[in-house]
């Protein structure tokens, strides 16, 4: 959740995760082939598991990147009102002041 106190240039690390996942996928594929050729089935299986995890991570990353500004707020989306700790509910994102669940996005005080 955005609090409004993060830097204006903060961005999601999805591109970094994409490149790290590609790097891990290449090394896992290399390890799978190398250990399969040298007769080490245990290490080859471990590399196959890492390869599957890297492919799954790539699928999640590309799905989230395609969501666009809905998932990654851009510079044109204002930050949320930060919680001041006074127990009052603060309006969440949206023009009507309601959060995603239709209620207030602030802490619940138990009062109407």
Number of C-alpha atoms within 10 A of each C-alpha: 5 12 10 13 10 10 7 11 7 10 13 12 10 16 13 10 14 19 12 14 20 17 13 18 22 14 15 22 18 15 20 22 14 15 18 16 11 9 10 12 13 11 15 22 15 15 24 18 14 19 23 15 16 21 16 12 17 20 13 13 17 13 11 15 17 11 10 11 13 10 11 16 15 16 12 7 10 12 18 17 16 14 16 10 9 9 12 13 17 20 19 20 18 10 8 9 14 16 16 11 7 10 12 16 19 19 13 12 10 6 6 4
